[in-house]
Amino acid sequence: MAATEAADLSKLKAASMEEDLVLDTLSIYTIRLLSADMVDKASSGHLGTPFGCAPLANALWGKIMRFSPFQRWINRDRFVLSAGHASALLYVMLHLTGNGLGGPYEVSMERLQQFRQAGSSTPGHPEFRMTSGVEVTTGPLGQGFANAVGMAIAEAHLAARFNKEGFALFDNYTFVLAGDGCLMEGVCSEAASLAGHLKLHKLIVFYDDNKVTIDGGTNLAFSEDTAQIFAAKGWNVLHIPNGDVHDAAVYEKAVAEAKSQTEKPSIIIMRTTIGCGSGSGIEGKAKAHGGKFSNIEEIRANYFSPEGLRKSKNPVDHRLAEVIEAELGSLNGSGNGKILPKFYVPKAVLKKFRLRGDHGDELACEWNRMVGKYCRTFRESDPALVQDLEDRMRGKYLMDDWRASLDEYLKKETKVLDAKLGTLLNMVEPKQEEPRPPFKRLKSDGAIGFKNKAGRIYASEVLKCLVQHNPAIIGGAADVASSCGSHFPDLQGHFLPPSRGQGLHDASYAGRYIHFGVREHAMLSILNGICSYSLMIPYGATFTVFFQYGLPAIRMAAISKFPIFYIGTHDSIDLGEDGPTHQPVEVLPQLRAMPNLLVIRPADVNETVGAFEVMAEQYASFRDISQYVDPKPLSRRPIFLMTCRGELGLPYKTNAGISGREGVKRGAYVVHDCFDITSGSTHASQLPTGSKVPDIILIGSGQDVGLCMQTKELLLKWSSAFYEQLHISFDGPIPLPISVNQPCLKIRIVSMPCWELFDEQDQEYQESVLLSNYTDVLSIYVEKAATKNTGHDKYAQYSVLMPSFGLSGKSADVERKLEFTADFVASKVWAAWLERGRHVPQAADTGDRGFSTWVSRMHRRAGGN
């Protein structure tokens, strides 16, 4: 009797497995045909991977991953399509599982039919916030792989900070689909190396090993032993020899094996056929990679008609023919009776995936209840931790008093500066004992020899103020933390598995400083993944020039509006001895050209604090956490702080009514005006009149604002002497309008730390700063961190910029050699002022003046009244 029952149970299991296999096969055919219909309708797209990886997609969304289409809760499993060109596959799965169902961002059948169309929410490559369910923007190969490493870092850190016994708040897995192209990219190798070092065991990568690229077989350019390389990097390497198999259990088994260990990330190498199921002449060939398949109707007949399925040699297809016959009968004549139509999902397939979605919604609700219980349980014993979690879940990542440490720091620094800095007066009152005193700056006691701190030191100290009191801030540097000042081990600890942290203080996944090593590109891509995961404020620091190594990742952050904070130090020829290889003269214009990115180059400690506040204010208020993942635009965006290796600050006190801390938030402001303000008066943002209208406006950013002020001092001295000579030689009946020993030039200094923020101000404010409509005002932009012809003509008629790369030598010597000293700049401004009186300048009426003089004519600023 027992033997009979066992045999009957075995038959039931076999029948159940056969039914599952039939449904898996139908699901795979549906995924392939929906993808093909999308590409066919758009006449654009990539089908090789959607066809080849449809079995994997069926298993991931149908059996393996935990996700909720309705509540995208923080602890969901992540899926990253690193091979972003296969976006049709992802959109199909998001539709089948019901992402955004019933809302404005539903991945509906209509949206699938709008694939790759202008304004559609199903663009050519997945875009974060464009499509519900897309975790990160991918397309450039390898970026998604590195993003996923960031997500795994985020999960490990949050788990270490918040998880308690019985409350595994953060324990999700990150799944990646990567192809041959991803693994060829250097960023992938960098990220994989770090992931292995950090032992991120909840990262699982599926490698679509189909041996084909656009140009042909991978044997043309790629012959690595992927398994051995990843094993050497500390990865757990698994294999699926036949990645074309339909049985979801094969993929479930591989994932279970990956999850069984807790020491290594896993890569599952699937030997697949590109374009599998597309027919001879296409599948396995380079032509399967991109474009629509010419035999799409033949493929549809093979998959979605009883006749075509019965021609197959696969017995599962014969069973499937009966299912398709029943499906055709239910159409009530809406089809042709022989084959299921385009953009069609069989009922059994839709039910299967929608049930998986419903199950995920239940998991999300359970997780939300667990978070509530967690907060109730630990509110009394660990109130700060609970408050931190609750605030972050509501979108507020900073402590309530986050400004207090900045206020205290700035107050201390300002006290030192006020005691040391002198005053630069526009008009000097002659003394009786000195009937003809020379023009000079007025120094307070002890001012001689005073130096400001280096710009990187100011940035480091302000960052430390925020890191100390705000545990949501996490980041690192690409092995130059000691130079950039971005690591505070006593406050942050080290993000490392304990086995890697021997001899280090506080080394664990709870650490908030990530040692990225010499991996700039991976660092910046990983920050995107951390930001996408949410609940953290990521930052990255390195020399400004080395951000070029990771510009593609910054670009992805800008497209995604990820509010990441980049700290670039050593920002110009002031870097000195390391020479032109390390002196960035073109990076600032490159970054300014990137949409959605704020680039701030502060001129002193006040502006540095203001720049950090611009970043922090993006995280300081409550907002619905769904805004981080739903496809809707945000006001948040990445910020690049660019500062210097050398001394940063102003040589004199400002005489304008707005502080640098507030001025940086407006992008540009008057830092020193052409008239002296009496004590207690304010200098409002309004158009000047009469003697308050300057003759010359000098504009700069960073160190160059101080240079402009020193230039002003010289120009005032020169013009004073010049006018004195006029008085001596003038013997006419009418006296000269300016009294003897006074400068004849009125000069305004404008600090412009952020072009983007200034462009967002109303035109009235912009005009009050730059006076573009005053035709007699000469405006000149001075910036040694930028090259010529990079947009300065938007704000000034002339510019003093770098014509080429820098030189190696001590910074002071380099600046003199390249004519970025006050006397050189003043001579150029003086020459431009004298020449201006001889004729009305026309745009480009003189050519480039070459290496010796870098004052070039430019058009007037666009957008003037």
Salt bridges, closest charged atoms under 4 A:
GLU18 OE2 - ARG319 NH1 3.01
GLU19 OE2 - ARG319 NH2 2.43
ASP24 OD1 - LYS352 NZ 3.16
ASP37 OD1 - ARG300 NH2 2.68
ASP40 OD1 - LYS292 NZ 3.94
ASP40 OD2 - LYS342 NZ 3.74
ASP77 OD1 - ARG66 NE 4.00
GLU135 OE2 - ARG72 NH2 3.35
GLU135 OE2 - ARG76 NE 2.96
GLU155 OE2 - LYS202 NZ 3.38
ASP171 OD1 - ARG66 NH2 3.25
ASP209 OD1 - LYS211 NZ 3.42
GLU263 OE1 - LYS199 NZ 3.20
GLU297 OE1 - ARG300 NE 3.24
GLU297 OE2 - LYS342 NZ 3.98
GLU307 OE2 - LYS311 NZ 3.94
GLU325 OE1 - ARG310 NH2 3.09
GLU327 OE2 - LYS347 NZ 3.53
ASP382 OD2 - LYS164 NZ 3.71
ASP388 OD2 - ARG161 NH2 2.90
ASP388 OD2 - ARG392 NH2 2.86
GLU390 OE2 - ARG379 NH2 2.65
ASP391 OD2 - LYS396 NZ 3.68
ASP400 OD1 - LYS396 NZ 2.66
ASP407 OD1 - ARG661 NH2 2.58
GLU413 OE2 - LYS453 NZ 2.83
GLU461 OE1 - LYS453 NZ 3.05
ASP571 OD2 - ARG601 NE 2.80
GLU577 OE1 - ARG645 NH1 3.29
GLU577 OE2 - LYS810 NZ 3.85
GLU613 OE2 - ARG403 NH1 3.00
GLU613 OE2 - ARG661 NH2 2.69
GLU613 OE1 - LYS665 NZ 3.04
GLU617 OE2 - ARG403 NH2 2.97
GLU617 OE2 - LYS665 NZ 3.36
GLU662 OE2 - LYS665 NZ 3.63
ASP673 OD2 - HIS683 NE2 2.67
ASP673 OD1 - ARG748 NE 3.02
ASP695 OD1 - LYS746 NZ 3.74
ASP704 OD2 - ARG601 NH1 2.80
ASP704 OD1 - LYS784 NZ 3.02
GLU724 OE2 - ARG436 NH1 3.85
ASP759 OD2 - LYS794 NZ 2.67
GLU760 OE2 - ARG637 NH1 2.66
GLU783 OE1 - ARG592 NH1 2.84
GLU783 OE1 - HIS792 NE2 2.65
GLU815 OE2 - LYS784 NZ 3.93
GLU819 OE1 - LYS828 NZ 2.64
ASP823 OD2 - ARG816 NH2 2.98
GLU835 OE1 - ARG849 NH2 3.56
GLU835 OE2 - ARG857 NH2 2.67
ASP845 OD2 - HIS839 NE2 3.69
ASP845 OD1 - ARG857 NE 2.33
ASP848 OD2 - LYS788 NZ 2.27
